[in-house]
Amino acid sequence: MESMQNAYPRKVHDSYEDEEERKHFQRIVSAFRHYKSHSLQRVKKTESYLLSLPGHHQKLLSKYKEHLQEVKRCIEYNNDIIRLIIKDVAHIFENVSPASAQNDSTQNTRPVLADQEKVQATIKQLVRDWSVEGAEERKACYQPIIDEISNQFPLDKCTPSQVQILVPGAGLGRLAYEIARRGYTCQGNEFSLFMLFASHFVLNKCRGINSYQVHPWVHQYMNNLKPEHQTQAVFFPDVNPSDLPENAQFSMTAGDFLEVYTEDDHWDCVATCFFIDCANNVVQFIETIYKILKPGGVWINLGPLLYHFSDIPMEDSIEPSYDAVREVIQGFGFHLEKEETHVKTRYAQNAHEHFGSSKWKIGGIVQGLKCSNLYGANSKTTITYFTSGAHEALYSFFFILGHFSNNEDESKIKFNKRTDSFIEEEITDYEYVSFFSYCH
């Protein structure tokens, strides 16, 4: 079995960029190291205020006071895992020396709040990708992609190891792992050091099933129905990451997707999940995906358009609607091909955080095709989205794009459209309706 590479390859830059990357590396390590002190400070603030309340109020809140002690114990558990995650991070990159990666200055660097929030998000990501509790999220988000890969590249009609699949924005690597486990050659790519540190720990250090535990919701102080919902323990990994087929081809690369992947006509399939809205310029992502796909290749996508850089100071961003994004996709030669019904998805969501929330769901369907000739064929689409009164509407689009050469028989392509009626149901604020299409 060829499993994960123990060191992640990274693109080499000039000396100035290397120095900036070294500082960034140390900043992320510092954020992990300060997790415990930062998190306990939050509890201490609550405890101090609790002690200032009238005595009879404190007496009524005696169980809440005990709960805060349990919260602190959960933070200690999380910190134990964090220490394991960052223990060997100085050695995970092929072109970063341990001396430059480990620096005592990180001990004295106070992390910014945004970095602490990313540490907390990384803990939640362990649940989404590598726990039993995350199975429903993975079923909604990853399984449609995996199913379409199987449809496009049937195991009984191809040599799966010769099918090269790229997963940009791989996070902690579970989607890429599942693709490789089915015999395909798969490479995950991730830019975030928070994700890379944790994925390296899971994929290269974890052996056995449910051998570690975290408390992912311990920082969720609001909207808890019961105290144990905040302090719930989740065990990971739910599978042994080393259990891959013999000669499995699975790797992870670190770096900016736009910088790492510059070779044209290389990949048979690009699978993106909650990824394309991570760009300052979503058009650049679409263009790169088109270029790196082989003629006849397939792009499979699932995710919303929440545009991560929108309204962030000192960051540029464009936020085109899905309609506009679809026009861009078609402009490069893609066409949405076939529709499937909407899929409800969540992202690292606490299943207990649900009471008191309801939305209207409007369902729709998308179909289309991707052709290599620019503006090749017409496509019909409908828009699927959420709306909930004064709440911000969230849009999620799951599409699969096929790449056809000019000599393909395009007359076989069929288009149709269907819309669903209004449905009212109770769902969480972070559920999405997704839609997807796929290529024959």
C-alpha positions as CSV (number, residue, x, y, z in Angstrom):
1,M,0.0,0.0,0.0
2,E,1.2,3.5,-0.9
3,S,-0.4,5.7,1.6
4,M,0.0,9.3,2.5
5,Q,3.4,10.9,2.0
6,N,4.9,11.7,5.4
7,A,6.1,15.1,4.2
8,Y,3.8,17.3,2.2
9,P,5.5,18.8,-1.0
10,R,5.3,22.6,-1.2
11,K,6.0,25.0,-4.0
12,V,9.4,26.7,-3.5
13,H,9.5,30.5,-3.5
14,D,12.2,33.1,-3.4
15,S,13.9,34.1,-0.1
16,Y,11.5,36.9,0.7
17,E,8.4,34.7,0.2
18,D,10.2,32.0,2.2
19,E,10.7,34.4,5.1
20,E,7.0,35.4,5.0
21,E,5.9,31.8,4.9
22,R,8.2,31.0,7.9
23,K,6.5,33.8,9.9
24,H,3.1,32.6,8.9
25,F,4.0,29.1,9.9
26,Q,5.2,30.2,13.3
27,R,2.0,32.3,13.7
28,I,-0.2,29.3,13.2
29,V,1.9,27.1,15.6
30,S,1.5,29.9,18.1
31,A,-2.3,29.9,17.7
32,F,-2.4,26.2,18.5
33,R,-0.1,26.7,21.5
34,H,-2.2,29.4,23.0
35,Y,-5.5,27.5,22.5
36,K,-5.7,26.5,26.2
37,S,-4.9,29.9,27.8
38,H,-7.2,31.7,25.4
39,S,-10.1,29.3,25.9
40,L,-9.7,29.2,29.7
41,Q,-9.7,33.0,29.8
42,R,-13.1,33.0,28.2
43,V,-14.4,30.7,31.0
44,K,-12.7,32.8,33.7
45,K,-14.5,35.9,32.5
46,T,-17.8,34.2,32.9
47,E,-16.9,32.8,36.3
48,S,-15.8,36.2,37.5
49,Y,-19.1,37.7,36.5
50,L,-21.0,34.8,38.1
51,L,-19.3,35.5,41.4
52,S,-20.4,39.1,41.3
53,L,-24.1,38.2,41.1
54,P,-26.3,38.3,44.3
55,G,-25.9,35.2,46.5
56,H,-29.4,33.9,45.8
57,H,-28.7,34.1,42.0
58,Q,-25.5,32.2,42.4
59,K,-27.4,29.5,44.4
60,L,-29.9,29.1,41.6
61,L,-27.0,28.8,39.2
62,S,-25.1,26.2,41.2
63,K,-25.4,23.6,38.5
64,Y,-24.3,26.1,35.9
65,K,-21.2,26.8,38.0
66,E,-20.4,23.0,38.0
67,H,-20.9,23.0,34.3
68,L,-18.2,25.6,33.8
69,Q,-15.8,23.3,35.6
70,E,-16.7,20.6,33.1
71,V,-16.1,23.1,30.3
72,K,-12.6,23.7,31.6
73,R,-11.9,19.9,31.7
74,C,-13.1,19.6,28.1
75,I,-10.7,22.4,27.1
76,E,-7.9,20.4,28.7
77,Y,-8.8,17.4,26.6
78,N,-8.8,19.4,23.5
79,N,-5.4,20.9,24.3
80,D,-4.0,17.4,24.7
81,I,-5.0,16.6,21.1
82,I,-3.7,20.0,19.9
83,R,-0.3,19.2,21.5
84,L,-0.2,15.9,19.6
85,I,-1.2,17.7,16.3
86,I,1.7,20.2,16.5
87,K,4.3,17.9,18.0
88,D,6.0,17.1,14.7
89,V,4.7,19.9,12.4
90,A,8.3,21.1,11.8
91,H,8.9,17.9,9.7
92,I,5.7,17.7,7.6
93,F,7.0,19.8,4.7
94,E,9.7,18.5,2.3
95,N,11.3,21.9,1.8
96,V,11.0,23.4,5.3
97,S,13.8,22.8,7.7
98,P,13.0,22.0,11.3
99,A,15.2,24.9,12.4
100,S,13.2,27.5,10.5
101,A,9.8,26.0,11.4
102,Q,10.4,25.8,15.1
103,N,11.3,29.1,16.7
104,D,11.1,30.1,20.4
105,S,9.6,33.4,19.3
106,T,6.3,31.5,18.7
107,Q,6.0,31.0,22.5
108,N,5.7,34.8,23.0
109,T,3.6,35.6,20.0
110,R,0.0,36.3,21.1
111,P,-2.4,35.0,18.4
112,V,-5.1,37.2,17.0
113,L,-8.7,36.2,17.7
114,A,-9.3,35.1,14.1
115,D,-6.6,32.5,14.4
116,Q,-8.1,31.2,17.6
117,E,-11.4,30.8,15.9
118,K,-9.6,28.8,13.2
119,V,-8.1,26.5,15.8
120,Q,-11.7,25.9,17.1
121,A,-12.9,25.3,13.6
122,T,-10.1,22.7,13.0
123,I,-11.4,20.8,16.0
124,K,-14.9,20.8,14.5
125,Q,-13.4,19.6,11.2
126,L,-12.1,16.5,12.9
127,V,-15.8,15.7,13.7
128,R,-17.0,16.4,10.1
129,D,-14.3,14.3,8.4
130,W,-13.2,11.6,10.9
131,S,-16.0,10.7,13.3
132,V,-19.2,8.7,13.4
133,E,-21.0,12.0,14.3
134,G,-19.9,13.5,11.0
135,A,-21.3,10.6,8.9
136,E,-24.5,12.4,8.0
137,E,-22.6,15.5,6.8
138,R,-20.3,13.4,4.8
139,K,-23.2,11.5,3.3
140,A,-24.8,14.7,2.2
141,C,-21.6,16.4,0.9
142,Y,-19.1,13.7,-0.1
143,Q,-21.3,10.8,-1.2
144,P,-22.9,12.6,-4.2
145,I,-19.4,13.4,-5.4
146,I,-18.2,9.9,-4.9
147,D,-21.2,8.4,-6.6
148,E,-20.7,10.6,-9.6
149,I,-17.0,9.7,-9.9
150,S,-18.2,6.0,-9.9
151,N,-20.7,6.9,-12.6
152,Q,-18.1,8.7,-14.7
153,F,-15.3,6.1,-14.2
154,P,-17.0,2.8,-13.5
155,L,-14.6,0.4,-11.8
156,D,-15.5,-2.5,-14.1
157,K,-14.9,-0.4,-17.2
158,C,-11.6,1.3,-16.4
159,T,-8.4,0.9,-14.5
160,P,-9.1,3.1,-11.5
161,S,-5.4,3.7,-10.7
162,Q,-5.0,5.4,-14.1
163,V,-7.8,7.8,-13.3
164,Q,-6.2,10.9,-11.7
165,I,-8.5,12.9,-9.5
166,L,-7.7,16.2,-7.8
167,V,-9.5,17.5,-4.7
168,P,-8.7,21.2,-4.1
169,G,-9.6,22.5,-0.7
170,A,-9.2,19.0,0.8
171,G,-9.5,20.1,4.4
172,L,-8.6,17.1,6.6
173,G,-8.6,14.8,3.6
174,R,-11.6,12.5,4.1
175,L,-13.1,13.0,0.7
176,A,-9.7,12.4,-1.0
177,Y,-9.1,9.4,1.2
178,E,-12.5,7.9,0.2
179,I,-11.8,8.4,-3.4
180,A,-8.4,6.7,-3.1
181,R,-9.9,3.9,-1.1
182,R,-12.0,3.0,-4.1
183,G,-8.8,2.6,-6.2
184,Y,-8.5,5.9,-8.0
185,T,-5.3,7.9,-7.9
186,C,-6.2,10.9,-5.8
187,Q,-4.4,14.0,-4.6
188,G,-5.8,16.4,-2.1
189,N,-4.6,20.0,-2.0
190,E,-4.9,22.4,0.9
191,F,-3.7,25.9,1.6
192,S,-4.6,26.3,5.3
193,L,-1.9,25.3,7.7
194,F,-4.6,24.7,10.3
195,M,-6.0,22.0,8.1
196,L,-2.7,20.7,7.0
197,F,-1.4,20.2,10.6
198,A,-4.5,18.3,11.6
199,S,-4.7,16.2,8.4
200,H,-1.1,15.2,8.8
201,F,-1.8,14.0,12.3
202,V,-4.8,12.0,11.3
203,L,-3.5,10.5,8.1
204,N,0.0,9.8,9.2
205,K,-0.1,9.4,13.0
206,C,-3.5,7.9,13.9
207,R,-3.7,4.2,13.9
208,G,-6.7,2.3,15.0
209,I,-10.3,3.4,15.4
210,N,-11.7,6.0,17.9
211,S,-8.4,6.2,19.7
212,Y,-8.7,10.0,20.4
213,Q,-11.4,12.3,21.7
214,V,-12.2,16.0,21.3
215,H,-15.0,18.2,22.6
216,P,-15.8,20.2,19.5
217,W,-18.8,22.2,20.8
218,V,-17.2,23.4,24.1
219,H,-16.8,26.9,22.7
220,Q,-20.5,27.1,21.8
221,Y,-21.8,28.9,24.9
222,M,-25.1,30.0,23.4
223,N,-28.2,28.2,22.1
224,N,-27.6,25.0,24.0
225,L,-30.6,22.9,25.0
226,K,-28.7,20.9,27.6
227,P,-25.4,21.5,29.2
228,E,-24.0,18.2,28.0
229,H,-24.6,19.3,24.4
230,Q,-21.8,21.8,24.9
231,T,-19.4,19.3,26.5
232,Q,-20.2,16.3,24.3
233,A,-17.1,14.1,23.6
234,V,-16.5,12.9,20.0
235,F,-14.1,10.1,19.2
236,F,-12.0,9.9,16.1
237,P,-11.0,8.5,13.7
238,D,-14.0,6.4,12.9
239,V,-11.8,4.4,10.4
240,N,-8.2,3.4,10.4
241,P,-6.6,5.9,8.0
242,S,-3.9,3.4,7.1
243,D,-6.5,0.9,5.8
244,L,-6.1,1.6,2.2
245,P,-5.9,-1.0,-0.6
246,E,-2.5,-2.3,-1.6
247,N,-0.8,0.1,-4.0
248,A,-3.3,2.8,-3.3
249,Q,-2.2,6.1,-4.8
250,F,-3.1,8.9,-2.3
251,S,-1.2,12.1,-1.6
252,M,-1.6,15.6,-0.2
253,T,0.0,18.8,-1.4
254,A,0.3,22.0,0.5
255,G,0.0,25.4,-1.1
256,D,-2.1,27.8,-3.1
257,F,-4.2,26.0,-5.7
258,L,-3.5,28.6,-8.3
259,E,0.2,28.4,-7.8
260,V,0.6,24.6,-7.4
261,Y,-1.5,23.5,-10.4
262,T,-0.3,25.0,-13.6
263,E,0.0,22.0,-15.9
264,D,-2.6,22.0,-18.6
265,D,-4.6,18.9,-19.5
266,H,-3.4,16.8,-16.6
267,W,-6.4,15.7,-14.5
268,D,-9.2,13.3,-15.4
269,C,-11.5,14.8,-12.7
270,V,-11.5,17.7,-10.4
271,A,-13.8,17.3,-7.4
272,T,-14.5,20.5,-5.3
273,C,-16.6,20.6,-2.2
274,F,-17.2,23.9,-0.4
275,F,-14.3,25.3,-2.3
276,I,-14.9,27.7,-5.2
277,D,-16.2,30.5,-2.9
278,C,-12.8,30.5,-1.1
279,A,-11.3,32.6,-3.9
280,N,-10.9,36.3,-4.1
281,N,-11.7,36.0,-7.8
282,V,-13.9,32.9,-8.4
283,V,-13.4,33.3,-12.2
284,Q,-9.7,32.5,-11.7
285,F,-10.6,29.3,-9.9
286,I,-12.9,28.3,-12.7
287,E,-10.4,29.1,-15.4
288,T,-7.7,27.1,-13.7
289,I,-10.0,24.1,-13.3
290,Y,-10.8,24.2,-17.0
291,K,-7.1,24.4,-18.0
292,I,-5.9,21.5,-15.8
293,L,-8.6,19.1,-16.9
294,K,-7.9,16.8,-19.7
295,P,-10.1,16.9,-22.8
296,G,-13.0,14.6,-21.7
297,G,-12.3,15.3,-18.1
298,V,-15.0,16.1,-15.5
299,W,-15.5,18.8,-12.9
300,I,-17.7,17.8,-9.9
301,N,-18.7,20.6,-7.5
302,L,-20.8,21.0,-4.4
303,G,-21.1,24.0,-2.2
304,P,-22.5,27.4,-1.5
305,L,-21.4,30.9,-2.6
306,L,-20.6,32.4,0.7
307,Y,-17.4,34.1,-0.5
308,H,-14.9,33.9,2.3
309,F,-13.2,37.2,1.6
310,S,-16.3,39.3,1.3
311,D,-16.3,42.3,3.7
312,I,-12.9,41.4,5.1
313,P,-10.8,44.5,5.6
314,M,-7.7,44.6,3.3
315,E,-9.0,41.7,1.2
316,D,-10.3,42.1,-2.4
317,S,-13.4,40.1,-3.3
318,I,-16.1,39.8,-6.0
319,E,-19.3,38.1,-5.1
320,P,-21.2,37.2,-8.4
321,S,-24.5,35.4,-8.1
322,Y,-24.8,31.8,-9.2
323,D,-26.4,33.0,-12.4
324,A,-23.3,35.1,-13.1
325,V,-21.0,32.3,-12.1
326,R,-22.8,29.9,-14.5
327,E,-22.3,32.4,-17.3
328,V,-18.6,32.4,-16.5
329,I,-18.5,28.6,-16.5
330,Q,-20.2,28.5,-19.9
331,G,-17.8,31.2,-21.2
332,F,-14.8,29.0,-20.6
333,G,-16.5,26.1,-22.4
334,F,-18.2,24.3,-19.6
335,H,-21.9,23.4,-19.7
336,L,-24.0,22.0,-16.9
337,E,-25.2,18.7,-18.1
338,K,-27.6,16.7,-16.0
339,E,-29.7,17.6,-12.9
340,E,-30.3,15.9,-9.6
341,T,-32.7,17.1,-6.9
342,H,-31.5,19.3,-4.1
343,V,-29.4,18.0,-1.2
344,K,-29.5,19.5,2.3
345,T,-26.0,19.9,3.6
346,R,-24.3,21.2,6.8
347,Y,-20.8,22.2,7.6
348,A,-19.2,21.2,10.9
349,Q,-22.6,21.7,12.6
350,N,-23.6,20.7,16.1
351,A,-26.6,18.4,15.6
352,H,-28.1,19.6,18.9
353,E,-28.1,23.2,17.9
354,H,-31.5,23.2,16.2
355,F,-34.3,24.4,18.4
356,G,-36.1,27.6,17.5
357,S,-34.9,27.8,13.9
358,S,-37.0,27.3,10.8
359,K,-36.8,28.4,7.2
360,W,-38.6,28.2,3.9
361,K,-37.0,25.9,1.4
362,I,-37.4,26.5,-2.4
363,G,-36.3,23.6,-4.5
364,G,-35.1,23.5,-8.1
365,I,-33.0,21.6,-10.6
366,V,-30.0,22.2,-12.8
367,Q,-28.8,20.5,-16.0
368,G,-26.1,21.2,-18.4
369,L,-22.9,20.0,-20.2
370,K,-19.3,21.1,-20.5
371,C,-17.9,21.2,-24.1
372,S,-14.4,22.1,-25.3
373,N,-15.8,24.4,-28.0
374,L,-16.5,27.8,-26.5
375,Y,-20.2,28.6,-26.1
376,G,-20.9,25.1,-27.4
377,A,-24.5,24.2,-26.3
378,N,-27.4,25.8,-24.6
379,S,-28.4,24.8,-21.1
380,K,-31.5,25.3,-19.0
381,T,-31.3,25.9,-15.3
382,T,-33.4,26.8,-12.3
383,I,-32.2,28.3,-9.1
384,T,-32.4,26.5,-5.7
385,Y,-32.0,28.6,-2.6
386,F,-33.1,29.2,1.0
387,T,-34.9,32.3,2.3
388,S,-36.1,32.9,5.8
389,G,-37.6,36.3,6.3
390,A,-35.1,38.7,7.7
391,H,-32.4,36.1,7.8
392,E,-29.7,36.1,5.1
393,A,-30.4,33.6,2.4
394,L,-27.8,31.0,1.8
395,Y,-27.2,29.6,-1.7
396,S,-25.5,26.3,-2.5
397,F,-24.9,24.8,-5.8
398,F,-23.7,21.3,-6.6
399,F,-22.8,20.8,-10.2
400,I,-20.7,18.3,-12.2
401,L,-19.1,19.5,-15.4
402,G,-18.0,17.2,-18.2
403,H,-15.3,18.1,-20.7
404,F,-16.1,16.9,-24.3
405,S,-13.8,17.1,-27.3
406,N,-15.2,18.6,-30.5
407,N,-15.7,15.1,-32.1
408,E,-18.1,13.9,-29.4
409,D,-21.6,13.1,-30.4
410,E,-23.3,16.1,-28.7
411,S,-26.7,15.1,-30.1
412,K,-27.1,12.6,-27.4
413,I,-27.2,15.3,-24.7
414,K,-30.6,15.9,-23.2
415,F,-31.8,18.8,-21.2
416,N,-34.8,19.2,-19.0
417,K,-36.1,21.3,-16.1
418,R,-38.2,20.7,-13.1
419,T,-39.1,22.8,-10.1
420,D,-40.3,21.8,-6.7
421,S,-42.9,23.4,-4.6
422,F,-42.5,25.4,-1.4
423,I,-41.7,23.3,1.7
424,E,-41.6,24.6,5.2
425,E,-39.5,22.6,7.7
426,E,-37.3,23.1,10.7
427,I,-33.7,23.1,9.8
428,T,-30.5,24.7,11.2
429,D,-29.1,28.0,10.0
430,Y,-26.2,26.3,8.3
431,E,-28.1,23.8,6.2
432,Y,-28.0,24.4,2.5
433,V,-30.0,23.2,-0.5
434,S,-27.5,22.0,-3.1
435,F,-27.9,21.0,-6.7
436,F,-25.8,19.0,-9.0
437,S,-25.7,17.7,-12.5
438,Y,-23.5,15.1,-14.1
439,C,-22.0,14.2,-17.5
440,H,-22.8,11.1,-19.6
